[in-house]
Amino acid sequence: MNTTSANRLELLQIVDAVAREKLIDPEEVFRAIEESKIREARARYGAELDIRSEIDRRTGESSLTRARTVVDHVEDRFLEISVSDAGNFLDDPKPGDIVTEELPQLRPGRIAAQASKQVILQLVREAERKRQYEEFKDRKGQIINGIVKREEYGNIVVDIGRGEAVLRRDQLINREVYRIGDRIRAYIRDVRAETRGPQIFLSRTANEFMAELFRMEVPEIYDGIIEIMAVARDPGSRAKIGVVSYDSSIDPVGACVGMRGSRVQAVVNELQGEKIDIIPWNGDAATFLVNALQPAIVTKVVMEEGSKRVEVVVPDDQLSFAIGRWGQNVRLASKLTGLDIDIMTEGQESERRQAEFVERTRMFMDALNIDEVVAQLLVSEEFNSVDEVAYVPVEELVAIEGFDQDTAEELQARAVEYLEEVNRKALEEAVAFGVEQDLIEFGGLTPQMLITLARNGVKTLREFATFADWELAGETAGPDDNGEREEGLLEEFNVTMLEARRLVMGARYQLGIVTGEDYHAAMAMDDVQDDDPGSPEPG
């Protein structure tokens, strides 16, 4: 075997060895070598030349050529060649043809060889990074086993077989200490393709880590018979997990606990003794909340429709259980249910209700000029405002024990008179704020709303028409929504999104900004039709 054949065979062996060691496609190694030859040739013959290199994948034979394009008029002699000169290389050359000239194989010196080696290593490394990213990007959300390789600034670098992953200090469970060589199990939280290579980030504190551990330990979860609906954790301390069964014969809590607690204990051991409350999930938010506050006993739950805030009443001796040590129990229950929880004892609730009773009684006495007994009767029948007394069907007032028709009508007359006086004063205040007549005469806005708008710089109908519905109602539906709730200008008046849309579109219609057709098309989104878009009425 001659020297040339030996070199070709050695080249093929090197390519095969590198590809197997780095777990990349041999084609990537061939391309890296070809690129190194091209860079080396350009350093020798000129960077302005179009130099091409090709290695036969079967024999290992390599070629080095210079390419030029055939043109009618040569402007760049390094990259172009005239039709007449191309005749020396091609039969019947035409513009657009490519002329190639073989260049002699290089015999690089020490410096050139070192540069070629660096090019090959760099390109192979890039191919390896690409392979790692392609392999791990689809494993995001899975649990992976690895070995602690080293520690960097408190973060742990984990060897995961075909790459390295980072477990940041804040993603470690409290009190966890790992040494080089220790085995570790973690959740793949994120995989990013960065310039320095794929960055694989692990976590042991993520809620999903616990969920995946249960999925591994409980076959019913893996098979989809039981589903994990919510998880809340104080990593290393305590956690709550809500589960539901789609098979009425299977208890979701018992299945997750396992025989003698074997299944849940396996998860607890992996999480450094983290105590886990397994809670039956329920589609009714109040019922699920009661379950989530275990072991505390809940006597009452007060929720407002559409609100994330909820009041929970517990017996006086259950307050400490409901709140938990350092507020842990209520905090986890809040995370689990997605509700803001206010906890009070039965005694506290009784005091508050008494205070509210007295306050509303005084309000009715002052507003309607009635005695305390009559005011107390109204509060006892759950009338909360003068508006309710003024506009409720008179039959509902007559139905109150001790009220007759004349009493009911007199109360409503006084309520209407009181509200008219309040509105008159509010309207005067709005005018004093500088609210213009077009906004005052626009239907659907109360004098109190006008005052609020004026305090926020809205004093004309045209200014009002520039608002979006979510800016008035306070929804998270704005174009720059970042997940945080924006408070609406008219939210305190319980203006809904639909009412806000009708108001804004009505203002635009009245100003001629939109046509009646546009107005009705916007209303159609909510299946609403209004015959008089110029005078929308909230509610």
C-alpha atoms as one frame of an Amber mdcrd trajectory, in Angstrom:
protein
   0.000   0.000   0.000   1.480   3.362  -1.059   1.638   6.448   1.152  -1.287
   8.175  -0.621  -3.600   5.204  -0.092  -2.530   4.984   3.554  -3.343   8.651
   4.076  -6.794   8.191   2.549  -7.496   5.163   4.747  -6.261   7.037   7.823
  -8.565   9.954   6.972 -11.615   7.657   6.796 -10.634   6.022  10.080 -10.248
   9.408  11.784 -13.667  10.539  10.535 -15.284   7.329  11.781 -13.572   7.542
  15.186 -14.488  11.197  15.750 -18.100  10.606  14.699 -18.464   7.679  17.104
 -16.746   9.465  19.982 -18.792  12.674  19.636 -21.991  10.831  18.635 -22.472
  12.965  15.527 -23.073  12.218  11.850 -19.816  11.385   9.936 -21.021  13.826
   7.274 -20.521  16.647   9.789 -16.880  15.584  10.288 -16.269  15.437   6.509
 -17.703  18.941   6.147 -15.485  20.209   8.957 -12.357  18.833   7.252 -13.420
  20.275   3.891 -13.997  23.666   5.495 -10.543  23.589   7.095  -8.961  22.830
   3.715 -10.851  25.722   2.122  -9.679  28.175   4.793  -6.119  26.935   4.489
  -6.165  27.295   0.676  -7.575  30.813   0.869  -4.764  31.761   3.223  -2.300
  30.462   0.604  -3.897  31.565  -2.684  -6.031  34.549  -1.641  -9.197  35.100
   0.417 -10.960  36.645  -2.593 -11.013  33.334  -4.527 -13.952  30.920  -4.602
 -12.160  27.776  -3.466 -13.962  24.478  -3.035 -12.908  21.249  -1.378 -14.469
  17.823  -1.657 -13.637  14.504  -0.028 -14.900  11.258  -1.521 -16.890   9.645
   1.292 -16.059   6.147   0.066 -12.390   6.313  -0.908 -11.156   9.256   1.139
  -9.684  10.936  -1.953  -9.767  14.730  -1.688  -9.771  17.478  -4.296  -9.177
  21.223  -4.134 -10.577  23.443  -6.892 -11.012  27.080  -7.793 -14.390  28.081
  -9.271 -15.173  31.013 -11.600 -18.413  32.032 -13.313 -18.519  32.544 -17.074
 -19.675  36.110 -17.968 -19.748  38.357 -21.031 -17.897  41.209 -19.339 -15.487
  40.447 -16.531 -15.780  42.791 -13.549 -14.148  40.629 -10.881 -11.209  38.676
 -12.278 -10.972  36.561  -9.151 -14.514  35.194  -9.395 -15.382  35.617 -13.101
 -13.956  34.517 -16.444 -14.777  35.652 -19.972 -16.479  33.382 -22.494 -13.351
  33.327 -24.689 -11.005  32.343 -21.844 -13.499  29.757 -20.602 -13.056  27.996
 -23.939  -9.736  26.694 -22.631 -11.625  24.696 -20.005 -15.097  24.004 -21.445
 -16.540  23.060 -24.798 -18.978  25.759 -25.970 -19.068  27.789 -22.726 -22.071
  30.049 -22.025 -22.592  32.854 -19.490 -23.560  31.337 -16.170 -21.453  28.203
 -16.569 -18.948  27.398 -13.825 -15.297  26.845 -14.671 -13.271  24.839 -12.158
  -9.508  24.561 -12.011  -7.842  21.952  -9.866  -5.381  23.343  -7.350  -2.387
  21.434  -6.020  -2.892  19.753  -2.645  -1.305  21.742   0.150   1.498  20.600
   2.355   0.832  22.776   5.369   3.486  23.870   7.765   3.197  23.618  11.543
   1.229  26.857  11.976  -1.151  26.081   9.099  -1.703  22.550  10.419  -2.506
  23.900  13.872  -4.994  26.370  12.371  -6.652  23.566  10.391  -6.901  21.484
  13.534  -8.612  24.338  15.375 -11.092  24.807  12.519 -11.955  21.108  12.518
 -12.340  21.032  16.300 -14.565  24.112  16.235 -16.842  22.763  13.512 -17.038
  19.333  15.166 -17.880  21.022  18.465 -20.690  22.998  16.789 -22.043  19.785
  15.259 -21.911  18.149  18.684 -23.808  21.058  20.250 -26.447  20.882  17.540
 -26.842  17.160  18.143 -27.207  17.713  21.888 -29.851  20.377  21.416 -31.855
  18.259  18.973 -31.703  15.353  21.407 -32.715  17.203  24.575 -35.155  19.837
  23.276 -37.906  17.202  23.084 -37.121  15.920  26.586 -38.146  19.150  28.259
 -40.654  18.303  30.972 -39.147  14.909  31.740 -37.198  13.601  34.719 -33.577
  12.697  34.053 -30.884  10.903  36.065 -27.328  12.152  36.153 -24.088  12.310
  38.098 -22.750  15.405  39.825 -19.719  16.495  37.817 -18.655  19.732  39.496
 -19.853  22.821  41.315 -19.683  26.342  39.869 -20.605  29.347  42.029 -23.069
  27.278  44.023 -24.667  25.784  40.911 -24.290  22.067  40.224 -23.144  20.814
  36.816 -24.651  17.394  36.123 -23.349  14.813  33.663 -26.437  13.474  31.883
 -24.686  11.104  29.513 -24.555  12.888  26.186 -24.204  16.335  27.626 -24.096
  18.505  30.709 -26.954  20.187  32.549 -27.053  22.921  35.157 -28.963  22.703
  38.437 -29.024  26.233  39.811 -28.729  26.876  43.509 -32.305  28.243  43.725
 -33.627  25.057  42.103 -32.211  22.869  44.866 -34.331  21.727  47.785 -33.321
  23.329  51.077 -30.667  21.441  53.029 -29.617  19.401  49.978 -25.864  18.871
  49.663 -24.295  16.997  46.751 -20.733  15.890  46.216 -18.886  15.079  43.007
 -19.881  11.610  41.849 -23.288  11.582  43.596 -26.254  10.386  41.582 -29.032
  12.929  41.179 -32.534  12.964  39.743 -34.079  16.208  38.457 -36.696  17.691
  36.163 -35.676  19.195  32.799 -37.128  22.675  33.187 -35.754  24.305  30.043
 -33.485  23.657  27.057 -32.044  26.661  25.227 -29.873  26.873  22.123 -27.196
  29.461  22.954 -23.956  30.476  21.254 -21.865  28.529  23.749 -23.941  25.426
  23.130 -27.244  24.012  24.354 -28.013  25.014  27.933 -30.040  22.406  29.816
 -31.550  23.676  33.058 -32.726  21.280  35.744 -34.955  21.736  38.767 -35.838
  19.858  41.924 -38.152  22.554  43.285 -40.577  22.783  40.338 -44.155  21.662
  40.898 -43.840  19.558  37.758 -41.022  17.542  39.351 -43.383  16.270  42.041
 -46.093  15.591  39.471 -43.684  13.556  37.337 -42.511  11.579  40.379 -46.106
  10.618  41.149 -46.611   9.703  37.504 -43.667   7.306  37.787 -44.842   5.793
  41.077 -48.610   5.555  40.443 -49.604   3.430  37.412 -53.129   4.886  37.419
 -51.689   8.356  36.791 -49.435   7.046  34.029 -52.435   5.315  32.402 -54.600
   8.455  32.632 -57.167   6.982  35.019 -56.122   9.494  37.662 -55.077  13.035
  36.754 -53.031  15.537  38.741 -55.012  18.778  38.554 -52.884  21.101  40.705
 -49.656  21.121  42.712 -48.372  23.614  45.277 -45.033  23.263  47.089 -42.810
  24.721  49.722 -39.835  22.643  48.489 -38.372  20.413  51.160 -41.043  21.328
  53.700 -44.612  20.663  52.635 -46.751  20.277  49.522 -50.358  19.859  48.455
 -51.454  17.984  45.342 -54.988  17.841  43.927 -55.990  14.643  42.115 -59.145
  13.392  40.399 -60.178   9.901  39.260 -62.029   9.236  36.024 -63.029   5.774
  37.282 -65.617   5.871  40.057 -64.308   2.572  41.435 -60.829   3.989  42.080
 -60.112   6.314  44.992 -57.574   8.881  43.718 -56.173   9.647  47.171 -55.804
   5.983  48.147 -54.182   5.118  44.825 -51.592   7.878  45.266 -50.879   6.872
  48.873 -50.445   3.200  47.975 -50.381   0.129  50.161 -49.175   1.237  53.609
 -48.110   4.527  52.059 -45.505   2.921  49.812 -46.149   5.093  46.749 -46.266
   8.462  48.450 -43.322   7.499  50.657 -41.162   6.900  47.582 -41.891  10.467
  46.464 -41.322  11.846  49.969 -37.913  10.136  50.161 -36.856  11.640  46.821
 -37.912  15.100  48.031 -35.887  15.004  51.253 -38.830  14.250  53.529 -41.221
  16.855  52.102 -44.662  16.269  53.671 -47.343  15.809  51.032 -51.106  16.361
  51.451 -53.023  14.492  48.734 -56.355  16.220  48.178 -59.382  15.128  46.125
 -59.939  17.707  43.411 -63.437  19.081  42.867 -64.841  21.193  40.042 -66.674
  23.323  42.594 -64.152  25.928  43.737 -65.612  26.229  47.238 -65.563  22.461
  47.839 -62.005  22.164  46.530 -60.962  25.041  48.790 -62.442  23.296  51.845
 -60.478  20.163  50.920 -57.308  22.165  50.303 -57.387  23.721  53.787 -57.222
  20.342  55.495 -56.559  19.467  58.270 -58.522  22.569  59.326 -62.331  22.345
  59.559 -64.136  25.014  57.521 -67.631  26.140  58.473 -68.304  28.705  55.765
 -66.955  29.888  52.418 -68.029  33.224  50.911 -67.141  33.778  47.243 -68.081
  36.562  44.874 -68.774  35.427  41.330 -65.948  36.406  38.997 -63.634  37.338
  41.872 -60.469  35.544  42.936 -60.863  36.659  46.541 -62.669  34.377  48.962
 -63.505  34.567  52.652 -63.212  31.430  54.762 -64.740  31.109  58.214 -63.390
  28.516  60.656 -64.166  27.705  64.309 -62.111  29.720  66.781 -60.035  26.678
  67.769 -59.247  25.865  64.107 -57.611  29.155  63.144 -54.052  27.990  63.827
 -54.627  24.796  61.789 -56.096  26.750  58.872 -53.247  29.251  58.758 -50.501
  26.758  59.545 -47.015  27.405  60.783 -45.693  30.661  59.326 -48.896  30.769
  57.220 -47.825  27.720  55.240 -51.177  25.887  55.097 -53.205  28.826  53.801
 -50.402  29.861  51.431 -50.254  26.410  49.832 -54.052  26.215  49.654 -54.068
  29.588  47.897 -51.488  28.415  45.347 -53.349  25.150  44.820 -56.745  26.738
  44.188 -55.579  29.984  42.579 -57.662  32.001  45.060 -56.776  34.833  47.431
 -57.921  33.522  50.814 -58.945  35.616  53.802 -59.395  33.504  56.924 -61.389
  34.588  59.945 -62.870  32.881  62.965 -66.578  32.561  63.638 -66.190  35.154
  66.407 -64.478  37.608  64.073 -67.124  37.091  61.412 -69.883  37.671  63.968
 -68.269  40.939  65.070 -67.861  42.080  61.496 -71.447  41.213  60.585 -72.697
  43.102  63.624 -70.624  46.127  62.669 -71.949  45.980  59.095 -75.511  45.637
  60.414 -75.108  48.738  62.541 -73.462  50.654  59.685 -76.185  49.795  57.140
 -78.906  50.534  59.702 -77.451  53.994  60.282 -77.154  54.532  56.522 -80.865
  53.775  55.941 -81.902  55.940  58.927 -79.980  58.939  57.577 -80.874  58.489
  53.905 -84.583  57.677  54.262 -85.308  59.575  57.508 -86.770  56.477  59.181
 -86.534  55.112  62.708 -84.103  52.408  63.784 -86.642  49.561  63.820 -87.665
  50.105  60.188 -84.009  50.404  59.128 -83.165  47.171  60.919 -86.017  45.394
  59.144 -84.572  46.478  55.774 -81.072  45.277  56.713 -82.469  41.986  58.044
 -84.144  41.406  54.654 -80.652  41.859  53.056 -81.247  45.276  51.492 -77.737
  46.701  51.141 -78.257  50.058  49.432 -80.783  52.820  48.855 -80.796  51.903
  45.147 -82.231  48.486  46.000 -85.047  50.051  48.027 -85.799  52.574  45.265
 -85.996  50.187  42.339 -87.046  46.831  43.781 -90.636  45.766  42.908 -92.882
  47.279  45.581 -94.297  43.816  46.294 -90.963  42.783  47.828 -91.224  45.624
  50.352 -94.846  44.832  51.113 -93.802  41.226  51.844 -91.664  42.396  54.789
 -93.454  41.728  58.067 -94.968  44.959  59.411 -94.916  46.777  56.032 -98.103
  47.614  54.157 -98.616  49.098  50.692 -98.548  52.700  51.898 -95.341  52.150
  53.914 -93.631  50.486  50.959 -94.583  53.255  48.537 -93.486  55.931  50.993
 -90.087  54.233  51.454 -89.567  54.019  47.688 -90.547  57.672  47.242 -88.056
  58.739  49.894 -85.346  56.502  48.327 -85.923  57.977  44.861 -85.892  61.519
  46.268 -82.635  60.799  48.132 -80.942  59.359  45.029 -82.063  62.288  42.889
 -80.523  64.680  45.394 -77.286  62.670  45.506 -77.118  62.617  41.707 -77.828
  66.354  41.501 -74.943  67.152  43.840 -72.660  64.695  42.020 -73.544  66.293
  38.683 -72.715  69.734  40.059 -69.383  68.340  41.256 -68.710  66.829  37.811
 -69.389  70.203  36.159 -67.055  71.837  38.673 -64.384  69.340  37.614 -64.778
  70.576  34.024 -66.778  67.713  32.495 -68.227  68.965  29.202 -71.889  68.750
  28.206 -71.459  66.120  25.474 -70.153  63.626  28.032 -72.819  64.596  30.594
 -75.622  64.063  28.062 -74.200  60.763  26.838 -76.458  57.973  28.106 -75.187
  55.244  30.388 -72.839  57.207  32.650 -73.998  58.113  36.146 -72.911  61.391
  37.776 -70.646  59.378  40.075 -68.992  57.783  37.023 -68.497  61.233  35.508
 -66.664  62.373  38.648 -64.367  59.343  38.523 -63.642  59.905  34.825 -62.941
  63.591  35.415 -60.509  62.787  38.221 -58.645  60.656  35.683 -58.530  63.413
  33.068 -61.523  62.290  30.968 -63.837  65.277  30.469 -65.139  65.040  26.901
 -66.981  62.399  24.904 -64.095  62.201  22.429 -61.630  61.483  25.235 -63.968
  58.788  26.542 -64.244  57.200  23.084 -60.467  56.575  22.959 -60.650  54.006
  25.757 -60.742  50.249  25.253 -63.416  48.221  27.020 -60.817  46.484  29.226
 -59.499  49.872  30.394 -62.933  50.641  31.832 -63.932  47.191  33.129 -60.503
  46.183  34.430 -59.980  42.929  32.570 -56.628  41.455  31.508 -57.446  41.709
  27.821 -55.303  44.624  26.739 -52.813  44.400  23.856 -49.907  44.617  26.294
 -51.362  42.050  28.678 -48.550  40.540  30.750 -50.748  38.373  32.939 -51.206
  41.049  35.624 -54.681  42.445  36.248 -55.209  46.084  35.269 -57.717  48.028
  37.384 -60.469  49.587  35.271 -61.553  53.226  35.598 -65.176  52.215  36.206
 -64.470  48.935  37.976 -65.747  50.293  41.318 -69.195  50.643  39.704 -69.214
  46.947  38.726 -69.191  47.762  35.006 -68.798  44.495  33.068 -66.732  44.008
  29.931 -69.887  43.882  27.797 -71.270  47.066  29.341 -67.936  48.821  28.825
 -67.879  47.753  25.167 -71.395  49.082  24.633 -70.482  52.401  26.235 -67.294
  52.883  24.206 -68.835  51.796  20.898 -71.871  53.976  21.601 -69.617  57.001
  22.115 -67.746  56.271  18.896 -71.010  55.900  16.999 -72.351  59.172  18.378
 -69.133  60.957  17.310 -69.256  59.383  13.845 -66.016  57.446  14.378 -67.803
  54.159  13.582 -70.939  53.387  11.621 -74.042  51.737  13.003 -73.016  48.613
  11.084 -69.653  48.570  12.834 -71.359  49.067  16.187 -73.728  46.134  15.711
 -70.895  43.946  14.386 -68.953  44.605  17.596 -72.007  43.814  19.698 -72.535
  40.569  17.785 -69.432  39.157  19.461 -71.500  38.961  22.634 -74.818  38.225
  20.907 -76.064  41.719  21.799 -78.195  43.918  19.546 -79.042  47.501  20.532
 -81.567  49.583  18.588 -80.149  52.858  19.943 -76.349  52.697  20.009 -76.142
  56.333  20.950 -77.681  55.759  24.359 -76.393  52.489  25.829 -77.471  51.685
  29.350 -75.187  49.607  31.578 -76.787  46.433  32.767
